[in-house]
């Protein structure tokens, strides 16, 4: 069986560089192109300081798609991610989305195009397996505990709120039910913003401070007891590599959009 050919958009970034090395070391995968406007025209291995990676770096998606990748990995910025994904789909590639900040409307459009061209898209808010397990456990807890709130922590210069991890968590919990509020938001005394944002049926509070990378608390409360599920990321991108490689291997079996790594995992 031929290796899966891959293009990584954002290949020289924090997460993309670690993934590029992981792809290079995988025996069934082939890294054929990277995208980085600031390093266009260079060889990816030279930029990353990793001997053996010979994939060229392109400045635009159309140029990179000329290498005919089977899978396009989107790891750039929210303001360009949708156009990259749609271009990749129309160029014949399946797509793995690791960029956060896309809206539900964005994903509806992406799903329509993916079905139209008979390609798969797997959008993952967080590739770390521990984050995937938190979401699975939270989904189970929501079936039994009607009260919960989510605290979203990230570094101070992260622009999108909440994080992709929390967007995905809220989306999954919405499939179970909405969280119960004993005092409706319209009856709160004081600034309603202090209760956080109502997102897909969950109360979400986003904290942006130096010292955090990505962390999530899903807090469930019952009379005289509570359950706190916490995910904390470290400072390296290594925890995201294995999950991203799994997504790359699975996305070719899909048609249309799937959200969340757990959608292609067995529990």
PAVOTOR-47079 format. One record per residue (C-alpha): residue number from 1; chain; x, y, z. Coordinates in Angstrom, 3 decimals, padded with zeros to 6 digits, m for minus. Layout:
REM residues N
<r i="NUM" ch="A" x="X" y="Y" z="Z"/>
...
REM end
This chain:
REM residues 267
<r i="1" ch="A" x="000.000" y="000.000" z="000.000"/>
<r i="2" ch="A" x="001.311" y="003.435" z="m000.950"/>
<r i="3" ch="A" x="002.214" y="005.891" z="001.769"/>
<r i="4" ch="A" x="m000.233" y="008.683" z="002.601"/>
<r i="5" ch="A" x="001.037" y="011.924" z="001.045"/>
<r i="6" ch="A" x="000.702" y="014.940" z="003.349"/>
<r i="7" ch="A" x="000.943" y="018.717" z="003.129"/>
<r i="8" ch="A" x="001.152" y="020.685" z="006.382"/>
<r i="9" ch="A" x="000.012" y="024.319" z="006.365"/>
<r i="10" ch="A" x="001.864" y="026.009" z="009.198"/>
<r i="11" ch="A" x="004.670" y="023.457" z="009.022"/>
<r i="12" ch="A" x="007.231" y="025.729" z="010.705"/>
<r i="13" ch="A" x="004.977" y="026.772" z="013.602"/>
<r i="14" ch="A" x="004.963" y="025.483" z="017.175"/>
<r i="15" ch="A" x="002.576" y="022.583" z="016.554"/>
<r i="16" ch="A" x="003.218" y="022.152" z="012.836"/>
<r i="17" ch="A" x="006.966" y="021.647" z="013.245"/>
<r i="18" ch="A" x="006.505" y="018.861" z="015.805"/>
<r i="19" ch="A" x="003.906" y="017.220" z="013.561"/>
<r i="20" ch="A" x="006.184" y="017.499" z="010.526"/>
<r i="21" ch="A" x="008.901" y="015.587" z="012.380"/>
<r i="22" ch="A" x="006.348" y="012.985" z="013.478"/>
<r i="23" ch="A" x="005.156" y="012.494" z="009.895"/>
<r i="24" ch="A" x="008.734" y="012.118" z="008.666"/>
<r i="25" ch="A" x="009.414" y="009.382" z="011.238"/>
<r i="26" ch="A" x="006.210" y="007.429" z="010.462"/>
<r i="27" ch="A" x="006.839" y="004.557" z="008.010"/>
<r i="28" ch="A" x="003.415" y="004.810" z="006.334"/>
<r i="29" ch="A" x="003.373" y="008.594" z="005.816"/>
<r i="30" ch="A" x="005.165" y="010.888" z="003.375"/>
<r i="31" ch="A" x="005.568" y="014.627" z="003.916"/>
<r i="32" ch="A" x="005.430" y="016.154" z="000.424"/>
<r i="33" ch="A" x="004.990" y="019.869" z="001.172"/>
<r i="34" ch="A" x="004.848" y="022.515" z="003.848"/>
<r i="35" ch="A" x="003.285" y="025.969" z="003.746"/>
<r i="36" ch="A" x="004.862" y="029.015" z="005.374"/>
<r i="37" ch="A" x="004.862" y="032.448" z="003.794"/>
<r i="38" ch="A" x="007.944" y="033.548" z="005.735"/>
<r i="39" ch="A" x="010.006" y="030.515" z="004.619"/>
<r i="40" ch="A" x="008.688" y="029.972" z="001.088"/>
<r i="41" ch="A" x="011.267" y="028.568" z="m001.296"/>
<r i="42" ch="A" x="013.262" y="026.781" z="001.403"/>
<r i="43" ch="A" x="013.493" y="023.106" z="002.351"/>
<r i="44" ch="A" x="011.507" y="022.244" z="005.477"/>
<r i="45" ch="A" x="014.263" y="020.157" z="007.048"/>
<r i="46" ch="A" x="016.717" y="023.051" z="006.760"/>
<r i="47" ch="A" x="014.292" y="025.414" z="008.509"/>
<r i="48" ch="A" x="013.470" y="022.944" z="011.286"/>
<r i="49" ch="A" x="017.064" y="021.790" z="011.708"/>
<r i="50" ch="A" x="015.953" y="018.213" z="011.115"/>
<r i="51" ch="A" x="018.110" y="016.293" z="008.672"/>
<r i="52" ch="A" x="016.237" y="014.122" z="006.187"/>
<r i="53" ch="A" x="013.069" y="016.181" z="005.683"/>
<r i="54" ch="A" x="013.291" y="017.225" z="002.031"/>
<r i="55" ch="A" x="009.756" y="018.581" z="001.548"/>
<r i="56" ch="A" x="009.706" y="022.027" z="m000.125"/>
<r i="57" ch="A" x="008.012" y="024.976" z="001.564"/>
<r i="58" ch="A" x="005.474" y="026.958" z="m000.454"/>
<r i="59" ch="A" x="003.992" y="030.359" z="000.238"/>
<r i="60" ch="A" x="000.446" y="029.588" z="m000.911"/>
<r i="61" ch="A" x="m002.025" y="026.720" z="m000.793"/>
<r i="62" ch="A" x="m002.487" y="026.436" z="m004.605"/>
<r i="63" ch="A" x="001.270" y="026.025" z="m005.066"/>
<r i="64" ch="A" x="001.468" y="023.346" z="m002.377"/>
<r i="65" ch="A" x="m001.501" y="021.441" z="m003.809"/>
<r i="66" ch="A" x="000.458" y="020.903" z="m007.000"/>
<r i="67" ch="A" x="002.371" y="018.210" z="m005.059"/>
<r i="68" ch="A" x="m000.908" y="016.206" z="m004.987"/>
<r i="69" ch="A" x="m001.206" y="015.482" z="m001.256"/>
<r i="70" ch="A" x="m003.748" y="012.919" z="m000.082"/>
<r i="71" ch="A" x="m004.208" y="014.794" z="003.203"/>
<r i="72" ch="A" x="m003.924" y="018.521" z="003.887"/>
<r i="73" ch="A" x="m003.284" y="019.499" z="007.528"/>
<r i="74" ch="A" x="m004.461" y="022.997" z="008.480"/>
<r i="75" ch="A" x="m002.361" y="024.425" z="011.324"/>
<r i="76" ch="A" x="m002.320" y="028.191" z="010.668"/>
<r i="77" ch="A" x="m004.587" y="031.056" z="011.810"/>
<r i="78" ch="A" x="m008.402" y="031.360" z="012.160"/>
<r i="79" ch="A" x="m008.642" y="034.185" z="009.597"/>
<r i="80" ch="A" x="m007.140" y="032.040" z="006.828"/>
<r i="81" ch="A" x="m008.103" y="028.522" z="007.902"/>
<r i="82" ch="A" x="m011.473" y="028.286" z="006.152"/>
<r i="83" ch="A" x="m010.160" y="029.413" z="002.778"/>
<r i="84" ch="A" x="m007.254" y="026.962" z="003.095"/>
<r i="85" ch="A" x="m009.599" y="024.084" z="003.900"/>
<r i="86" ch="A" x="m011.971" y="024.842" z="001.031"/>
<r i="87" ch="A" x="m009.080" y="025.185" z="m001.429"/>
<r i="88" ch="A" x="m007.613" y="021.876" z="m000.289"/>
<r i="89" ch="A" x="m010.948" y="020.086" z="m000.646"/>
<r i="90" ch="A" x="m011.497" y="021.457" z="m004.122"/>
<r i="91" ch="A" x="m007.923" y="020.462" z="m004.930"/>
<r i="92" ch="A" x="m008.726" y="016.832" z="m004.161"/>
<r i="93" ch="A" x="m007.297" y="016.410" z="m000.649"/>
<r i="94" ch="A" x="m008.871" y="015.194" z="002.558"/>
<r i="95" ch="A" x="m008.359" y="017.698" z="005.382"/>
<r i="96" ch="A" x="m007.390" y="017.566" z="009.049"/>
<r i="97" ch="A" x="m008.108" y="020.842" z="010.871"/>
<r i="98" ch="A" x="m006.046" y="021.690" z="013.924"/>
<r i="99" ch="A" x="m006.647" y="025.446" z="013.825"/>
<r i="100" ch="A" x="m009.101" y="026.805" z="016.396"/>
<r i="101" ch="A" x="m011.464" y="029.740" z="015.955"/>
<r i="102" ch="A" x="m013.684" y="028.492" z="013.118"/>
<r i="103" ch="A" x="m017.416" y="029.050" z="013.679"/>
<r i="104" ch="A" x="m020.292" y="026.612" z="013.348"/>
<r i="105" ch="A" x="m021.278" y="028.430" z="010.142"/>
<r i="106" ch="A" x="m017.753" y="027.930" z="008.816"/>
<r i="107" ch="A" x="m018.001" y="024.221" z="009.525"/>
<r i="108" ch="A" x="m021.410" y="023.963" z="007.883"/>
<r i="109" ch="A" x="m019.953" y="025.418" z="004.691"/>
<r i="110" ch="A" x="m016.932" y="023.132" z="004.918"/>
<r i="111" ch="A" x="m019.197" y="020.104" z="005.390"/>
<r i="112" ch="A" x="m021.232" y="021.020" z="002.302"/>
<r i="113" ch="A" x="m018.145" y="021.355" z="000.125"/>
<r i="114" ch="A" x="m016.584" y="018.155" z="001.523"/>
<r i="115" ch="A" x="m019.705" y="016.175" z="000.637"/>
<r i="116" ch="A" x="m019.860" y="017.814" z="m002.768"/>
<r i="117" ch="A" x="m016.299" y="016.717" z="m003.644"/>
<r i="118" ch="A" x="m016.584" y="013.398" z="m001.762"/>
<r i="119" ch="A" x="m013.759" y="014.121" z="000.662"/>
<r i="120" ch="A" x="m013.418" y="013.904" z="004.428"/>
<r i="121" ch="A" x="m012.682" y="016.622" z="006.972"/>
<r i="122" ch="A" x="m011.722" y="015.856" z="010.558"/>
<r i="123" ch="A" x="m011.731" y="018.971" z="012.760"/>
<r i="124" ch="A" x="m010.002" y="018.484" z="016.100"/>
<r i="125" ch="A" x="m009.947" y="021.108" z="018.824"/>
<r i="126" ch="A" x="m007.117" y="019.352" z="020.653"/>
<r i="127" ch="A" x="m005.143" y="016.339" z="019.436"/>
<r i="128" ch="A" x="m003.831" y="015.391" z="022.902"/>
<r i="129" ch="A" x="m005.278" y="012.042" z="023.956"/>
<r i="130" ch="A" x="m005.755" y="013.291" z="027.534"/>
<r i="131" ch="A" x="m007.938" y="016.137" z="026.231"/>
<r i="132" ch="A" x="m009.969" y="013.666" z="024.185"/>
<r i="133" ch="A" x="m010.520" y="011.551" z="027.290"/>
<r i="134" ch="A" x="m011.626" y="014.602" z="029.318"/>
<r i="135" ch="A" x="m014.302" y="015.285" z="026.733"/>
<r i="136" ch="A" x="m015.469" y="011.688" z="026.762"/>
<r i="137" ch="A" x="m015.643" y="011.627" z="030.569"/>
<r i="138" ch="A" x="m017.474" y="014.982" z="030.631"/>
<r i="139" ch="A" x="m020.046" y="013.666" z="028.188"/>
<r i="140" ch="A" x="m020.685" y="010.705" z="030.485"/>
<r i="141" ch="A" x="m020.951" y="012.975" z="033.545"/>
<r i="142" ch="A" x="m023.475" y="015.268" z="031.816"/>
<r i="143" ch="A" x="m025.848" y="012.336" z="031.422"/>
<r i="144" ch="A" x="m026.101" y="012.058" z="035.201"/>
<r i="145" ch="A" x="m025.332" y="015.572" z="036.512"/>
<r i="146" ch="A" x="m027.407" y="018.485" z="035.147"/>
<r i="147" ch="A" x="m025.307" y="021.328" z="036.604"/>
<r i="148" ch="A" x="m021.901" y="022.155" z="035.118"/>
<r i="149" ch="A" x="m019.682" y="025.035" z="034.053"/>
<r i="150" ch="A" x="m016.481" y="025.181" z="031.992"/>
<r i="151" ch="A" x="m013.365" y="027.237" z="032.724"/>
<r i="152" ch="A" x="m011.105" y="027.824" z="029.737"/>
<r i="153" ch="A" x="m007.477" y="028.798" z="030.439"/>
<r i="154" ch="A" x="m004.904" y="029.911" z="027.844"/>
<r i="155" ch="A" x="m001.891" y="032.169" z="027.372"/>
<r i="156" ch="A" x="m002.486" y="035.905" z="027.484"/>
<r i="157" ch="A" x="m001.936" y="036.505" z="023.754"/>
<r i="158" ch="A" x="m004.431" y="033.895" z="022.512"/>
<r i="159" ch="A" x="m007.002" y="035.882" z="020.540"/>
<r i="160" ch="A" x="m009.772" y="033.351" z="019.997"/>
<r i="161" ch="A" x="m012.137" y="032.685" z="022.891"/>
<r i="162" ch="A" x="m012.896" y="030.137" z="023.991"/>
<r i="163" ch="A" x="m010.195" y="027.721" z="022.853"/>
<r i="164" ch="A" x="m010.925" y="025.086" z="020.221"/>
<r i="165" ch="A" x="m010.765" y="022.482" z="022.973"/>
<r i="166" ch="A" x="m013.582" y="024.188" z="024.874"/>
<r i="167" ch="A" x="m015.641" y="024.837" z="021.742"/>
<r i="168" ch="A" x="m015.471" y="021.138" z="021.008"/>
<r i="169" ch="A" x="m016.330" y="020.255" z="024.616"/>
<r i="170" ch="A" x="m019.360" y="022.567" z="024.627"/>
<r i="171" ch="A" x="m020.489" y="021.112" z="021.322"/>
<r i="172" ch="A" x="m020.270" y="017.569" z="022.664"/>
<r i="173" ch="A" x="m022.121" y="018.415" z="025.886"/>
<r i="174" ch="A" x="m024.875" y="020.079" z="023.846"/>
<r i="175" ch="A" x="m025.559" y="016.694" z="022.274"/>
<r i="176" ch="A" x="m026.386" y="015.394" z="025.760"/>
<r i="177" ch="A" x="m028.398" y="018.340" z="027.163"/>
<r i="178" ch="A" x="m028.075" y="021.956" z="028.265"/>
<r i="179" ch="A" x="m026.660" y="022.668" z="031.699"/>
<r i="180" ch="A" x="m029.202" y="023.668" z="034.320"/>
<r i="181" ch="A" x="m029.161" y="027.206" z="035.744"/>
<r i="182" ch="A" x="m031.060" y="027.591" z="039.022"/>
<r i="183" ch="A" x="m031.060" y="031.377" z="038.520"/>
<r i="184" ch="A" x="m031.670" y="032.296" z="034.849"/>
<r i="185" ch="A" x="m029.182" y="034.757" z="033.405"/>
<r i="186" ch="A" x="m031.940" y="037.325" z="032.939"/>
<r i="187" ch="A" x="m032.543" y="037.332" z="036.711"/>
<r i="188" ch="A" x="m028.925" y="037.732" z="037.820"/>
<r i="189" ch="A" x="m028.280" y="040.756" z="040.064"/>
<r i="190" ch="A" x="m025.129" y="042.526" z="038.955"/>
<r i="191" ch="A" x="m023.099" y="042.343" z="035.714"/>
<r i="192" ch="A" x="m024.353" y="039.359" z="033.755"/>
<r i="193" ch="A" x="m020.918" y="039.034" z="032.136"/>
<r i="194" ch="A" x="m019.551" y="037.802" z="035.463"/>
<r i="195" ch="A" x="m021.503" y="034.571" z="034.889"/>
<r i="196" ch="A" x="m019.533" y="033.931" z="031.716"/>
<r i="197" ch="A" x="m020.911" y="033.315" z="028.234"/>
<r i="198" ch="A" x="m023.743" y="030.945" z="027.398"/>
<r i="199" ch="A" x="m022.263" y="028.748" z="024.679"/>
<r i="200" ch="A" x="m024.238" y="025.839" z="023.214"/>
<r i="201" ch="A" x="m026.005" y="025.326" z="026.519"/>
<r i="202" ch="A" x="m022.945" y="025.598" z="028.786"/>
<r i="203" ch="A" x="m021.595" y="028.465" z="030.889"/>
<r i="204" ch="A" x="m018.038" y="029.162" z="029.734"/>
<r i="205" ch="A" x="m015.478" y="031.395" z="031.458"/>
<r i="206" ch="A" x="m012.288" y="032.222" z="029.506"/>
<r i="207" ch="A" x="m009.137" y="033.162" z="031.422"/>
<r i="208" ch="A" x="m006.164" y="034.564" z="029.491"/>
<r i="209" ch="A" x="m002.969" y="034.901" z="031.562"/>
<r i="210" ch="A" x="000.771" y="034.371" z="031.180"/>
<r i="211" ch="A" x="001.832" y="030.983" z="032.472"/>
<r i="212" ch="A" x="m000.906" y="028.968" z="030.778"/>
<r i="213" ch="A" x="m000.750" y="027.074" z="027.502"/>
<r i="214" ch="A" x="m004.139" y="025.367" z="027.241"/>
<r i="215" ch="A" x="m006.075" y="024.065" z="030.248"/>
<r i="216" ch="A" x="m009.721" y="023.192" z="030.832"/>
<r i="217" ch="A" x="m011.802" y="022.583" z="033.947"/>
<r i="218" ch="A" x="m015.183" y="020.935" z="033.490"/>
<r i="219" ch="A" x="m016.886" y="021.319" z="036.874"/>
<r i="220" ch="A" x="m020.027" y="019.314" z="037.682"/>
<r i="221" ch="A" x="m022.015" y="020.024" z="040.838"/>
<r i="222" ch="A" x="m024.578" y="018.029" z="042.819"/>
<r i="223" ch="A" x="m025.928" y="018.656" z="046.320"/>
<r i="224" ch="A" x="m023.047" y="018.324" z="048.798"/>
<r i="225" ch="A" x="m020.609" y="017.009" z="046.171"/>
<r i="226" ch="A" x="m018.823" y="018.007" z="042.971"/>
<r i="227" ch="A" x="m016.781" y="016.439" z="040.190"/>
<r i="228" ch="A" x="m013.865" y="018.351" z="038.620"/>
<r i="229" ch="A" x="m012.380" y="017.093" z="035.374"/>
<r i="230" ch="A" x="m009.159" y="018.907" z="034.444"/>
<r i="231" ch="A" x="m006.938" y="018.824" z="031.384"/>
<r i="232" ch="A" x="m003.601" y="020.652" z="031.461"/>
<r i="233" ch="A" x="m001.162" y="020.910" z="028.580"/>
<r i="234" ch="A" x="002.572" y="021.275" z="028.940"/>
<r i="235" ch="A" x="004.882" y="023.623" z="027.087"/>
<r i="236" ch="A" x="005.821" y="021.338" z="024.174"/>
<r i="237" ch="A" x="003.766" y="020.258" z="021.179"/>
<r i="238" ch="A" x="004.751" y="016.595" z="021.531"/>
<r i="239" ch="A" x="001.448" y="015.493" z="023.185"/>
<r i="240" ch="A" x="m000.455" y="016.540" z="020.048"/>
<r i="241" ch="A" x="001.582" y="014.524" z="017.555"/>
<r i="242" ch="A" x="000.164" y="011.029" z="018.103"/>
<r i="243" ch="A" x="m003.420" y="012.263" z="017.940"/>
<r i="244" ch="A" x="m002.710" y="014.220" z="014.751"/>
<r i="245" ch="A" x="m001.106" y="011.169" z="013.132"/>
<r i="246" ch="A" x="m004.195" y="009.144" z="014.025"/>
<r i="247" ch="A" x="m006.401" y="011.827" z="012.433"/>
<r i="248" ch="A" x="m004.280" y="011.798" z="009.259"/>
<r i="249" ch="A" x="m004.621" y="008.027" z="008.966"/>
<r i="250" ch="A" x="m008.386" y="008.073" z="009.564"/>
<r i="251" ch="A" x="m009.610" y="011.106" z="007.590"/>
<r i="252" ch="A" x="m009.374" y="009.311" z="004.254"/>
<r i="253" ch="A" x="m012.138" y="006.947" z="005.360"/>
<r i="254" ch="A" x="m014.602" y="009.838" z="005.786"/>
<r i="255" ch="A" x="m016.920" y="011.798" z="003.533"/>
<r i="256" ch="A" x="m018.068" y="015.133" z="004.936"/>
<r i="257" ch="A" x="m017.175" y="016.721" z="008.260"/>
<r i="258" ch="A" x="m016.479" y="015.009" z="011.568"/>
<r i="259" ch="A" x="m015.626" y="017.008" z="014.668"/>
<r i="260" ch="A" x="m013.423" y="015.629" z="017.404"/>
<r i="261" ch="A" x="m010.734" y="012.972" z="017.424"/>
<r i="262" ch="A" x="m012.998" y="010.734" z="019.477"/>
<r i="263" ch="A" x="m015.284" y="010.391" z="016.424"/>
<r i="264" ch="A" x="m012.675" y="008.102" z="014.830"/>
<r i="265" ch="A" x="m011.523" y="006.389" z="018.016"/>
<r i="266" ch="A" x="m012.827" y="003.241" z="019.637"/>
<r i="267" ch="A" x="m013.841" y="003.345" z="023.308"/>
REM end
